[in-house]
C-alpha cells in the first residue's frame, strides 16, 4: 500500500501555539463530554436497564416488549441529533468552540439527570413516556453539537505530528464513559434485590450524570478558544454564514463522511448498545455474564486505542480504516457464529474480534474527521455529516437488528448488517485524502484555481 507520508509538514510556532499542559487540558475537557454522552448509553443499554426502563415508563399491555421500547427511546434521541449538529455546529463556527461546548455538556448531563427523577407510568400515566421522550430529544439535540465540537477542539489544539495520538483520547472517553455506565448498573444490580432495583435502584446511575457534567464544565471553563479559531478571528476570516458555506462548498466531503460513519456507527452501536441485550435476551446467557463480557472487551480496547492513535501519526489514518472495513467483511459471520455456541469463552472471542476492528476506527476518527474540513466550517460541516449518518444508521441499529431478529428468527442479522455497512464504507475510505502530516489549518482547504495562460 502506498503512502504520501514522506515527511512531516513544517509548523511555525506563533503567539497562539499552546504549550503541552494546555493541550492536555483541552484534550481532557473534550474527552469529558464524550465520556458523559456514552455514560448515558452504557446505563441505557445495560441488559437489566433496557428491561426496567421499558417497563417503568410504559403501560404494561401495549403489545411491545420492554427491550424494544428502550431501543426505540435510544433511536428517538437520534432524531434530534442532526438538528442539534446544524444549530450548535454553525454557531460554533461563528461564535467559537468553547462557548457552545459549555452549553452542550450541561444540556447532556442535565437531561440524563432528569431521567433519574421522572415519575413512572404507575404514577402519571401516559405523561411518563411523553416526558421521557421529550428529555431524550433534548439529549439528542445537545449531543448533536457536542461530538463535532469536542473533536474539533482536540484537532485544533493538537500539534500536527501528534494529532492521531491526542485525537484517540476522544474515543478513549467514549469507552471510559460506557464502562462507567455499564459497570455502575452491574454493581448496583448485584448489590440490590430485584425489587429494590426495579423500584428505585435504577435511578442512581442517571442521577450521577449531573455531577460529572459539572466537573466537565469546570474543566472547559479554564480553557481559551482554540488557537485556530483565535487566528481566524484576528484575521477577520470567520465565515459570515457558516451554514451556507458548508452546504455550498463542502457537500461532497460531507457525503464522504456520511459513508464512513455508516460503518463506524453500525459497528459502534451494534457492539456497545445492542450486544449486551442480544447476549442476554437472544442467546440467554444472563445479564450479568453479558455485562462482564462487554466490559471486559471494552477494557481491552482501552489498552490499545492510544497506541493505535499514535501509530496513525506514523503510517496514516487510511490504513487503519481500510483494515477495519475489510476486517468486518471477513470476520462478522465467524464472530456471530462463535456467539451462537453460548459458551462464554467463545462468545468473548467473537465479541473481541469485532471489538478489535472497531477500535481501529475509534483510534483515528478524532484526528480524521475534523481534518476533512477547513477551519471556517469545521465544527458545522463535521457535525452535520456525522449526525445525519448517526441519526439514520447509528441510532436505529439496535432497534432494526432486534426487530429483524424477531421477524426472521435469525440470530445472524447483526453479521449481515455489519458486512453491508462495511461494503458501503469501503469506497469513501478509499477516496479519503490522507491528512496525517498536514497542519490542521491547511486541512480541507480547497485549492485555488490556477489561471490558464492565454
Secondary structure as the mmCIF struct_conf table of DSSP 4:
data_model
#
loop_
_struct_conf.conf_type_id
_struct_conf.id
_struct_conf.beg_label_comp_id
_struct_conf.beg_label_asym_id
_struct_conf.beg_label_seq_id
_struct_conf.end_label_comp_id
_struct_conf.end_label_asym_id
_struct_conf.end_label_seq_id
BEND BEND1 UNK A 7 UNK A 7
HELX_LH_PP_P HELX_LH_PP_P1 UNK A 8 UNK A 10
TURN_TY1_P TURN_TY1_P1 UNK A 15 UNK A 16
HELX_LH_PP_P HELX_LH_PP_P2 UNK A 17 UNK A 19
HELX_RH_AL_P HELX_RH_AL_P1 UNK A 20 UNK A 45
BEND BEND2 UNK A 46 UNK A 46
HELX_RH_AL_P HELX_RH_AL_P2 UNK A 47 UNK A 56
BEND BEND3 UNK A 57 UNK A 58
TURN_TY1_P TURN_TY1_P2 UNK A 60 UNK A 61
BEND BEND4 UNK A 62 UNK A 64
HELX_RH_AL_P HELX_RH_AL_P3 UNK A 66 UNK A 79
TURN_TY1_P TURN_TY1_P3 UNK A 80 UNK A 80
HELX_RH_AL_P HELX_RH_AL_P4 UNK A 81 UNK A 95
HELX_RH_AL_P HELX_RH_AL_P5 UNK A 97 UNK A 117
HELX_RH_AL_P HELX_RH_AL_P6 UNK A 121 UNK A 124
TURN_TY1_P TURN_TY1_P4 UNK A 125 UNK A 126
HELX_RH_AL_P HELX_RH_AL_P7 UNK A 127 UNK A 157
BEND BEND5 UNK A 158 UNK A 158
HELX_RH_3T_P HELX_RH_3T_P1 UNK A 160 UNK A 162
HELX_RH_AL_P HELX_RH_AL_P8 UNK A 163 UNK A 191
BEND BEND6 UNK A 192 UNK A 192
HELX_RH_AL_P HELX_RH_AL_P9 UNK A 194 UNK A 196
HELX_RH_PI_P HELX_RH_PI_P1 UNK A 197 UNK A 201
TURN_TY1_P TURN_TY1_P5 UNK A 202 UNK A 202
HELX_RH_AL_P HELX_RH_AL_P10 UNK A 203 UNK A 221
TURN_TY1_P TURN_TY1_P6 UNK A 222 UNK A 222
HELX_LH_PP_P HELX_LH_PP_P3 UNK A 223 UNK A 226
HELX_RH_AL_P HELX_RH_AL_P11 UNK A 227 UNK A 235
TURN_TY1_P TURN_TY1_P7 UNK A 236 UNK A 236
TURN_TY1_P TURN_TY1_P8 UNK A 240 UNK A 241
HELX_RH_AL_P HELX_RH_AL_P12 UNK A 242 UNK A 249
BEND BEND7 UNK A 250 UNK A 250
HELX_RH_AL_P HELX_RH_AL_P13 UNK A 251 UNK A 269
HELX_RH_PI_P HELX_RH_PI_P2 UNK A 270 UNK A 274
HELX_RH_AL_P HELX_RH_AL_P14 UNK A 275 UNK A 277
HELX_RH_PI_P HELX_RH_PI_P3 UNK A 278 UNK A 282
BEND BEND8 UNK A 283 UNK A 283
HELX_RH_AL_P HELX_RH_AL_P15 UNK A 287 UNK A 315
BEND BEND9 UNK A 317 UNK A 317
HELX_RH_AL_P HELX_RH_AL_P16 UNK A 318 UNK A 340
TURN_TY1_P TURN_TY1_P9 UNK A 341 UNK A 341
HELX_RH_AL_P HELX_RH_AL_P17 UNK A 344 UNK A 368
BEND BEND10 UNK A 369 UNK A 369
HELX_RH_3T_P HELX_RH_3T_P2 UNK A 370 UNK A 372
BEND BEND11 UNK A 373 UNK A 373
HELX_RH_3T_P HELX_RH_3T_P3 UNK A 375 UNK A 377
HELX_RH_AL_P HELX_RH_AL_P18 UNK A 378 UNK A 389
HELX_RH_PI_P HELX_RH_PI_P4 UNK A 390 UNK A 394
TURN_TY1_P TURN_TY1_P10 UNK A 395 UNK A 396
HELX_RH_AL_P HELX_RH_AL_P19 UNK A 397 UNK A 408
TURN_TY1_P TURN_TY1_P11 UNK A 411 UNK A 412
HELX_RH_AL_P HELX_RH_AL_P20 UNK A 413 UNK A 431
HELX_LH_PP_P HELX_LH_PP_P4 UNK A 432 UNK A 434
TURN_TY1_P TURN_TY1_P12 UNK A 436 UNK A 437
BEND BEND12 UNK A 438 UNK A 438
HELX_RH_3T_P HELX_RH_3T_P4 UNK A 440 UNK A 442
TURN_TY1_P TURN_TY1_P13 UNK A 443 UNK A 444
HELX_LH_PP_P HELX_LH_PP_P5 UNK A 445 UNK A 453
#
